[in-house]
Amino acid sequence: SASLLMDGPADAVGRILQESDVVFVKNCVFAGLLTRKKVTMQNVIYLVMCECHHSYGKDVYAHILRNFYFNAPQGSSRPKLLGLTPNPTLDTLPVGKLKERFNNISTLFDVAPIVKLPVR
């Protein structure tokens, strides 16, 4: 079954996570649930981040990764992470700035950059 997760009492949130095969939640709601400890990264098997090219600076995904994903308690499991981007919409950036942006995102996701940017 699939559920849309909104904020609510911790027991209701836990029940939805246990009973649903797929859970949809807005990134800002998810960050709030993590902050209020109604959800932990250990409750999540796969974390899909849409528009991940925005994951830098004060972006909510950057906040989730820095404060919850990479700061999970020692020895605890973390979900598999999938960052999706349809088009970085960075076509107007100079190549140097574009490479810097992808390097920043790769650092945030704690992976080596594997994207080869075309020469313009």
VOTORBA-647474 format. One record per atom (N, C-alpha, C): z, x, y; residue number from 1; atom name. Coordinates in steps of 0.1 Angstrom, whole numbers, plus 2048, in hexadecimal, padded with zeros to 3 digits. Atoms other than C-alpha are relative to their C-alpha. Layout:
N
[[Z, X, Y], NUM, CA]
...
END
This chain:
120
[[800, 808, 7F4], 1, N]
[[800, 800, 800], 1, CA]
[[800, 809, 80C], 1, C]
[[801, 7F9, 7F3], 2, N]
[[7FB, 80A, 824], 2, CA]
[[809, 7F9, 80A], 2, C]
[[7F7, 806, 7F6], 3, N]
[[814, 805, 841], 3, CA]
[[7FE, 807, 80D], 3, C]
[[800, 7FA, 7F2], 4, N]
[[815, 80A, 866], 4, CA]
[[80F, 802, 803], 4, C]
[[7F2, 7FC, 7FE], 5, N]
[[835, 81C, 86E], 5, CA]
[[803, 800, 80F], 5, C]
[[7FB, 801, 7F2], 6, N]
[[846, 813, 88F], 6, CA]
[[80F, 805, 800], 6, C]
[[7F1, 7FC, 7FF], 7, N]
[[869, 81D, 89B], 7, CA]
[[808, 7F4, 7FB], 7, C]
[[7F7, 80B, 804], 8, N]
[[885, 809, 88C], 8, CA]
[[80C, 806, 7F9], 8, C]
[[7F4, 7FB, 807], 9, N]
[[8A5, 80C, 878], 9, CA]
[[7FD, 80A, 7F6], 9, C]
[[803, 7F5, 80A], 10, N]
[[8A7, 82B, 862], 10, CA]
[[7FE, 7FB, 7F2], 10, C]
[[802, 806, 80E], 11, N]
[[8AA, 816, 842], 11, CA]
[[7F3, 7FA, 7FF], 11, C]
[[80D, 806, 801], 12, N]
[[88B, 803, 84B], 12, CA]
[[7F5, 80A, 800], 12, C]
[[809, 7F5, 800], 13, N]
[[878, 823, 853], 13, CA]
[[7FF, 806, 7F2], 13, C]
[[800, 7FA, 80D], 14, N]
[[883, 832, 832], 14, CA]
[[7FA, 7F7, 7F5], 14, C]
[[806, 809, 809], 15, N]
[[879, 813, 81F], 15, CA]
[[7F1, 800, 801], 15, C]
[[80F, 7FF, 7FE], 16, N]
[[856, 814, 82E], 16, CA]
[[7FA, 80D, 7FA], 16, C]
[[805, 7F3, 805], 17, N]
[[852, 839, 825], 17, CA]
[[801, 800, 7F1], 17, C]
[[7FF, 800, 80F], 18, N]
[[85E, 833, 801], 18, CA]
[[7F6, 7F6, 7FA], 18, C]
[[808, 80B, 806], 19, N]
[[849, 813, 7FB], 19, CA]
[[7F1, 801, 802], 19, C]
[[80E, 7FF, 7FC], 20, N]
[[828, 81D, 80B], 20, CA]
[[7F9, 80C, 7FB], 20, C]
[[808, 7F4, 805], 21, N]
[[80D, 833, 7FD], 21, CA]
[[7FA, 807, 80C], 21, C]
[[806, 7FB, 7F4], 22, N]
[[7FE, 838, 820], 22, CA]
[[808, 7FA, 80C], 22, C]
[[7F9, 804, 7F4], 23, N]
[[811, 837, 841], 23, CA]
[[7F9, 804, 80C], 23, C]
[[806, 7FD, 7F3], 24, N]
[[801, 835, 863], 24, CA]
[[80A, 800, 80A], 24, C]
[[7F6, 7FF, 7F5], 25, N]
[[815, 83F, 881], 25, CA]
[[7FA, 807, 80C], 25, C]
[[805, 7F9, 7F4], 26, N]
[[80D, 849, 8A5], 26, CA]
[[808, 80D, 801], 26, C]
[[7FA, 7F3, 800], 27, N]
[[814, 86D, 8AB], 27, CA]
[[80D, 800, 809], 27, C]
[[7F4, 800, 7F8], 28, N]
[[82D, 866, 8C7], 28, CA]
[[80C, 7F8, 7F9], 28, C]
[[7F5, 807, 808], 29, N]
[[840, 84D, 8B1], 29, CA]
[[805, 809, 7F5], 29, C]
[[7FB, 7F7, 80A], 30, N]
[[841, 866, 895], 30, CA]
[[809, 80B, 806], 30, C]
[[7F7, 7F6, 7F9], 31, N]
[[84F, 880, 8AD], 31, CA]
[[80E, 7FB, 803], 31, C]
[[7F3, 806, 7FD], 32, N]
[[86A, 868, 8B7], 32, CA]
[[808, 7FD, 7F4], 32, C]
[[7F9, 802, 80D], 33, N]
[[873, 85F, 893], 33, CA]
[[805, 80E, 7FB], 33, C]
[[7FB, 7F2, 804], 34, N]
[[876, 885, 88C], 34, CA]
[[80C, 804, 809], 34, C]
[[7F5, 7FC, 7F6], 35, N]
[[88B, 88A, 8AB], 35, CA]
[[80D, 7F9, 7FD], 35, C]
[[7F4, 808, 803], 36, N]
[[8A3, 86E, 8A1], 36, CA]
[[804, 801, 7F2], 36, C]
[[7FD, 7FD, 80E], 37, N]
[[8A3, 87B, 87D], 37, CA]
[[7FF, 7F4, 7F7], 37, C]
[[803, 80B, 809], 38, N]
[[896, 85A, 86F], 38, CA]
[[7F6, 804, 7F5], 38, C]
[[80A, 7FA, 809], 39, N]
[[87B, 86F, 85E], 39, CA]
[[802, 80F, 801], 39, C]
[[800, 7F1, 800], 40, N]
[[87A, 893, 853], 40, CA]
[[7F2, 804, 7FA], 40, C]
[[80C, 7FB, 806], 41, N]
[[85D, 8A9, 849], 41, CA]
[[800, 7FF, 7F1], 41, C]
[[7FF, 801, 80F], 42, N]
[[86A, 8A6, 825], 42, CA]
[[7FC, 7F2, 7FC], 42, C]
[[804, 80D, 804], 43, N]
[[861, 881, 826], 43, CA]
[[7F0, 7FF, 800], 43, C]
[[80E, 800, 7FE], 44, N]
[[83C, 88A, 82C], 44, CA]
[[7F9, 809, 7F6], 44, C]
[[808, 7F7, 80A], 45, N]
[[823, 897, 812], 45, CA]
[[7F4, 806, 807], 45, C]
[[80C, 7FB, 7F9], 46, N]
[[804, 89A, 828], 46, CA]
[[802, 7FC, 80F], 46, C]
[[7FF, 803, 7F2], 47, N]
[[805, 89C, 84E], 47, CA]
[[7F2, 803, 806], 47, C]
[[80D, 7FF, 7FA], 48, N]
[[7E3, 895, 85E], 48, CA]
[[801, 7FE, 80F], 48, C]
[[7FF, 800, 7F2], 49, N]
[[7DF, 89D, 882], 49, CA]
[[7F2, 7FF, 806], 49, C]
[[80D, 802, 7FA], 50, N]
[[7C1, 88E, 893], 50, CA]
[[7FF, 806, 80E], 50, C]
[[802, 7FA, 7F2], 51, N]
[[7B3, 89E, 8B3], 51, CA]
[[808, 80C, 801], 51, C]
[[7F7, 7F4, 800], 52, N]
[[7C5, 8BE, 8A9], 52, CA]
[[7FC, 80A, 80B], 52, C]
[[804, 7F6, 7F5], 53, N]
[[7B1, 8D1, 8C4], 53, CA]
[[808, 7FF, 80C], 53, C]
[[7F7, 802, 7F4], 54, N]
[[7CA, 8C3, 8DD], 54, CA]
[[80E, 806, 7FD], 54, C]
[[7F3, 7FC, 804], 55, N]
[[7E7, 8D3, 8CA], 55, CA]
[[804, 80E, 806], 55, C]
[[7FB, 7F4, 7F9], 56, N]
[[7F3, 8EC, 8E4], 56, CA]
[[809, 7FC, 80B], 56, C]
[[7F8, 803, 7F5], 57, N]
[[80B, 8EE, 900], 57, CA]
[[80B, 7F5, 7FD], 57, C]
[[7F5, 80B, 802], 58, N]
[[821, 8CE, 903], 58, CA]
[[7FA, 7F4, 7F9], 58, C]
[[805, 80B, 808], 59, N]
[[80B, 8B9, 8ED], 59, CA]
[[80A, 7FB, 7F5], 59, C]
[[7F6, 806, 80A], 60, N]
[[81E, 8A2, 8D5], 60, CA]
[[7FE, 807, 7F2], 60, C]
[[802, 7F9, 80D], 61, N]
[[80E, 8B3, 8B6], 61, CA]
[[806, 80E, 801], 61, C]
[[7FA, 7F3, 7FF], 62, N]
[[818, 8D5, 8C3], 62, CA]
[[80F, 7FF, 7FF], 62, C]
[[7F2, 803, 800], 63, N]
[[83B, 8C7, 8C8], 63, CA]
[[805, 7FE, 7F1], 63, C]
[[7FC, 803, 80E], 64, N]
[[83C, 8B9, 8A4], 64, CA]
[[7FF, 80D, 7F7], 64, C]
[[802, 7F4, 808], 65, N]
[[82F, 8DA, 895], 65, CA]
[[80B, 80A, 803], 65, C]
[[7F6, 7F6, 7FC], 66, N]
[[846, 8F1, 8A9], 66, CA]
[[80E, 7FC, 7FC], 66, C]
[[7F2, 804, 801], 67, N]
[[866, 8DC, 8A7], 67, CA]
[[804, 7FB, 7F2], 67, C]
[[7FC, 807, 80C], 68, N]
[[864, 8CB, 885], 68, CA]
[[7F9, 806, 7F4], 68, C]
[[807, 7FB, 80C], 69, N]
[[848, 8D9, 86E], 69, CA]
[[804, 80E, 7FD], 69, C]
[[7FD, 7F2, 803], 70, N]
[[84F, 8FE, 872], 70, CA]
[[80F, 803, 801], 70, C]
[[7F1, 7FE, 7FF], 71, N]
[[875, 8F9, 878], 71, CA]
[[807, 7F8, 7F5], 71, C]
[[7F9, 807, 80B], 72, N]
[[87B, 8E6, 857], 72, CA]
[[80A, 809, 7FA], 72, C]
[[7F5, 7F8, 806], 73, N]
[[89B, 8F1, 846], 73, CA]
[[7FB, 80A, 7F6], 73, C]
[[804, 7F6, 809], 74, N]
[[898, 911, 832], 74, CA]
[[800, 7FB, 7F1], 74, C]
[[801, 804, 80E], 75, N]
[[88C, 90A, 80E], 75, CA]
[[7FB, 7F2, 7FF], 75, C]
[[805, 80E, 801], 76, N]
[[881, 8E6, 816], 76, CA]
[[7F1, 800, 800], 76, C]
[[80E, 801, 801], 77, N]
[[85E, 8DB, 810], 77, CA]
[[7FA, 7FA, 80D], 77, C]
[[807, 805, 7F5], 78, N]
[[845, 8D5, 82B], 78, CA]
[[7F3, 7F9, 7FB], 78, C]
[[80C, 807, 805], 79, N]
[[827, 8BD, 829], 79, CA]
[[7F4, 809, 802], 79, C]
[[80D, 7FA, 7FE], 80, N]
[[804, 8C9, 825], 80, CA]
[[7FB, 7FC, 80E], 80, C]
[[804, 802, 7F2], 81, N]
[[7F4, 8CB, 848], 81, CA]
[[7F1, 800, 801], 81, C]
[[80E, 801, 7FD], 82, N]
[[7D1, 8BF, 851], 82, CA]
[[7FE, 7FD, 80E], 82, C]
[[803, 802, 7F2], 83, N]
[[7C5, 8C3, 874], 83, CA]
[[7F2, 7FC, 802], 83, C]
[[80E, 805, 7FF], 84, N]
[[7A6, 8AF, 87D], 84, CA]
[[7FC, 800, 80E], 84, C]
[[805, 801, 7F2], 85, N]
[[790, 8B1, 89B], 85, CA]
[[7F1, 7FD, 7FE], 85, C]
[[80E, 805, 802], 86, N]
[[76F, 89E, 89E], 86, CA]
[[7F6, 80A, 808], 86, C]
[[808, 7F7, 7F7], 87, N]
[[762, 8B5, 8BA], 87, CA]
[[80A, 805, 80A], 87, C]
[[7F6, 7FB, 7F7], 88, N]
[[778, 8CC, 8CE], 88, CA]
[[7FE, 7FC, 80F], 88, C]
[[803, 804, 7F2], 89, N]
[[769, 8BE, 8EE], 89, CA]
[[803, 80B, 80A], 89, C]
[[7FD, 7F4, 7F8], 90, N]
[[76C, 8E1, 8FC], 90, CA]
[[7F2, 806, 804], 90, C]
[[80E, 7FA, 7FE], 91, N]
[[746, 8E6, 901], 91, CA]
[[7FF, 806, 80E], 91, C]
[[802, 7FB, 7F2], 92, N]
[[74B, 8EC, 926], 92, CA]
[[809, 80D, 803], 92, C]
[[7F8, 7F4, 7FE], 93, N]
[[764, 909, 921], 93, CA]
[[7F8, 80C, 7FD], 93, C]
[[807, 7F3, 803], 94, N]
[[758, 92D, 922], 94, CA]
[[804, 804, 7F2], 94, C]
[[7FE, 7FC, 80D], 95, N]
[[756, 93D, 900], 95, CA]
[[80E, 807, 7FE], 95, C]
[[7F4, 7F9, 801], 96, N]
[[774, 953, 907], 96, CA]
[[80C, 7F6, 800], 96, C]
[[7F5, 80A, 7FF], 97, N]
[[78A, 935, 910], 97, CA]
[[800, 7F8, 7F4], 97, C]
[[801, 808, 80C], 98, N]
[[77D, 922, 8F2], 98, CA]
[[807, 807, 7F4], 98, C]
[[7FA, 7F8, 80A], 99, N]
[[787, 93F, 8DB], 99, CA]
[[80F, 800, 801], 99, C]
[[7F2, 800, 7FD], 100, N]
[[7A9, 940, 8EC], 100, CA]
[[807, 7F3, 7FB], 100, C]
[[7FB, 80D, 804], 101, N]
[[7AE, 91B, 8E6], 101, CA]
[[802, 7FF, 7F1], 101, C]
[[7FF, 801, 80E], 102, N]
[[7A6, 91D, 8C1], 102, CA]
[[80A, 80A, 7FA], 102, C]
[[7F6, 7F7, 804], 103, N]
[[7BC, 93C, 8BD], 103, CA]
[[80E, 7FA, 802], 103, C]
[[7F3, 807, 7FD], 104, N]
[[7D9, 929, 8CD], 104, CA]
[[803, 7F5, 7F6], 104, C]
[[7FE, 80A, 80A], 105, N]
[[7D4, 90C, 8B6], 105, CA]
[[802, 806, 7F2], 105, C]
[[7FE, 7F9, 80C], 106, N]
[[7D1, 923, 898], 106, CA]
[[80E, 805, 7FF], 106, C]
[[7F3, 7FA, 7FF], 107, N]
[[7F1, 934, 8A2], 107, CA]
[[80B, 7F5, 7FE], 107, C]
[[7F7, 80B, 801], 108, N]
[[803, 912, 8A6], 108, CA]
[[800, 7FB, 7F2], 108, C]
[[801, 805, 80E], 109, N]
[[7F7, 907, 883], 109, CA]
[[804, 80B, 7F6], 109, C]
[[7FC, 7F5, 808], 110, N]
[[802, 929, 876], 110, CA]
[[7F5, 804, 7F5], 110, C]
[[80B, 7FC, 809], 111, N]
[[7E0, 931, 867], 111, CA]
[[7F7, 80A, 807], 111, C]
[[809, 7F7, 7FA], 112, N]
[[7C6, 94C, 86D], 112, CA]
[[7F4, 7F7, 804], 112, C]
[[80C, 808, 7FC], 113, N]
[[7A8, 93E, 881], 113, CA]
[[7F5, 803, 7F6], 113, C]
[[80B, 7FF, 809], 114, N]
[[78B, 938, 869], 114, CA]
[[7F3, 7FB, 807], 114, C]
[[80B, 806, 7F9], 115, N]
[[774, 927, 882], 115, CA]
[[7F8, 80B, 807], 115, C]
[[809, 7F7, 7F9], 116, N]
[[756, 93C, 88D], 116, CA]
[[7F9, 7F8, 80B], 116, C]
[[806, 807, 7F5], 117, N]
[[74B, 931, 8AF], 117, CA]
[[7F2, 804, 802], 117, C]
[[80E, 7FC, 7FD], 118, N]
[[726, 930, 8B6], 118, CA]
[[7FF, 807, 80D], 118, C]
[[803, 7F9, 7F4], 119, N]
[[719, 948, 8D0], 119, CA]
[[7F8, 7F7, 809], 119, C]
[[808, 808, 7F7], 120, N]
[[70C, 935, 8EE], 120, CA]
[[7F7, 808, 808], 120, C]
END
